[in-house]
């Protein structure tokens, strides 16, 4: 099950999930981009989004307006959908209208491989990015160990290239997450941690709690649309 959290209000880009993307509202284009991979449900706090989804033949469920994160929202949706503990749940952000289906497939595959393995609570993905993109705090970076488990996520540029070595790889995190319904519920039951509050990155909650976040390398041109500038850039690239 692919669940797309779709909160209507956004502090940086008002009502961005409804902005037109090549003839479709952003959240609808995102759903259609991935619907051939698995069943898709939009989890929202807006009746307007429920009605919009229905008009395009896409399932949607109403969730609380009080959720602090998209993960909490999809957890409520998973409960309302009566998913089994071992069902795979993929969190695809509503602001990824150009995400490649093969990227989602990679996260689905690694999530299935990791069920019940090596303390993995969730899985995600990254792509290699250049130094300039790594400087942008809107693009989250991740460093991984030799087993491709995440060591840390940051909005800052990591690793810090102290001796200015050439060829340093920067890994740009894509906000696609894979859980089972059980590990999703367990994640949402964890207490919020200091690092999560500082970086405003909820995946740090798992690492701070001693759980593993398994990563897979992908190739992608897509990026989350957080600002009007991001939208302009995306339309220029993908039009």
N, C-alpha and C positions, 0 to 999 in steps of 0.2 A: 504494500500500500504506500503510495506517494501522497503525503499530506503537505499542503502549501499553507503556511500561516499567513494570514492577510489582514493585518491591522490597518484600518483605514487612515488613521492619523499618523503622521510622521513629522518629527521635529525638524528634520533638515529639508524635507521636500513634501509639502502638504498634498495629501491625496495622491501620492505618486503611483500607487498600485492601479489607479484608474486612468493614468495618462495614456494617450494614444501611442501605440507602438505599431506602426505600419498597418493601421486599420483596425487594430484590436486593443482593448484595454490591457494594460501591462499584465495583470494577474491572469487574465484569460489566455493571453499569448503564452505565458509561462506554462499554464496547465496543458495547453495544446502541444507545446513543445515536447512534453514528456509523457503524454497519455498513452502512447503505444507501448511503453515499457511495463506498465502496471496500472491497476486502478488508481484513480486520482480523486482526492477530496480537497476542497478548499476549506480551511478552518478560519472563520472570520468573526468579528464582533459587530458586523454591519448588515442590516437587512437589505440595504442596497446591493451589497456584494452577493448575498444569497440570491436575490432576484436576478442579478446580472449573470451569475453562474448558471442558474436554471435556464435562462434565455439562450445559453450556448450549450446546453445539454451536459453540464458539468456538475457533479455532486458537490454539495457544500453543507457544512454544519455550523450552527451558531455556537459561539463560545463566549466566555466571559470577557468583558472589557477591562477587567482588572489584572490580567496577566502581565507579568513583568518581562516576559520573553516569548519568542516564537515557539521555543521548545515546550514551555508550559502550555501554550495554546494547542499544539499538536497532541500533547498528552491528554488533554481533555477530549479532543476529537477522537483519539484512539479509544478512549473509554466509551464514548457515545457510540462508536462503531462496533463495540463489542469484539475487539480483536483478541485473538488468543495470545498467550504469553510469548510464544515462539514466532509469531508473525513478524515479518520484517517491516519496519516503518522507516521511510526515507523522508527527511525534512528538506524540501526544496524551497528556497526563499522566493517570495512573490516578485522580487525585483531582479530576477534572472531570466528575462524573456528570451535571451539568445543562448542559454545554456545548451551545450551539445548533448544529445541523448546518450552518446557513448560515455560521457563523463558520469552521468547518472548510473549507467549500467556498471561502470567500474566500482562505484560505491555500493551498489546492490550486491555485486559479486563478493567484494571483500567483507561486507557485513555478514553475508551467509557463511563465509569461511570462518569468521570469528565468533560465531555463536557458541558461547560457553567456553571460549579458549582464552587462556593467558590473561585473565582479569580485564579483558577488553570490555568497556562499557559502551563505547560508540566508535564509529569509523567515519572518516572524512577523506578529503583529497587536497592535493596541492598541485600547482604548476610552477615551473621555473620562470622567474621574472627578472628583468634587468634592474640595475642599481637605481635608476631613476624612479621606476615604479615602486621599488622597495622604500624609497624616501617618503612616499605618500602614506600618511597615517590612516587614510580611508581604505587602504589595501592591507589587510592583515597578513602578517608573516608567521611562519612556523619553522622551528628547527626540529629535526627528528634524530632518533638514535639509529644504530645499525640494523635494527629490526623494523624500521619505519614506524615506530611509535613516536608520538609527539612528545618532545621534551618541554617545549614552551611555545606559546602564541603571544604575539605582541603587535601593537600598532606601530611601535618603533622599528627601526631597521635592525634586524638580527640575522646572523651574528654580526657583532661589531668588528669591522675590519681594522684592527689596531695597527698592524704593520703594512696596511695597504697592499696586501697580496693581490695579484691578478687572478682571475678565474674563480673568485668566490661565488658560490651558488646561493641565490636568494629564492626561497620557496614561498610563493604567494598562496595563501589559504583560500580555497573556494568554500563558501558557506553551505555546503551540502553535507548532511549528517545522516548516518545510518544507525538505527537501533533495532533491537527487538522491542515488542510492546512491553516486555518485562524490564529491560534495561532502561527504556525510556521512562517508565514509571519510577524506577530506582534513582535515575538521575534527577528527576524533578523533586524527589524526596530529600535530596542532599541539601545541607545548609549552604547558603551563599558564602563564598570565601572572599578574603580581602583582595587577592589578586584579581578575581573576577570584577570586583567593584572598582578597582583602580583602572584596569584596562578596558572595562566594559565589554568583556569577552566571556560569555558564559561557559565555553568549553574548558576554561581554566578551572572551573568548579570540579570537574572530574579529575584533572591532574592533581589539584591540591588535596583531593580526598583519597589519593593513592590508586585511582583507577587508571587504566590505559586508554589512550585514544589512538587507534590504528589509522595510519595514513596510507594513501595510495597516490602515486604520481600519475598525472593525466596531462594531456595536451588540450588546451582550450584557449580560444580568443575571448571568451565571455568574461564579464565582470558584473558585479552587483551595481545597480543604478541607485546611488545614494543622493545625488545632487542633480540640479539642472545641467551642470557641466558634464556629468557622467552621461546623462541622456543624450545631449548633443553629440558627444563623442561616439556613443554606441550607434546612434542613427547614421552618423557619418561612416562608420566602419561597416555596418551590416545592411545598410540600404542597398 
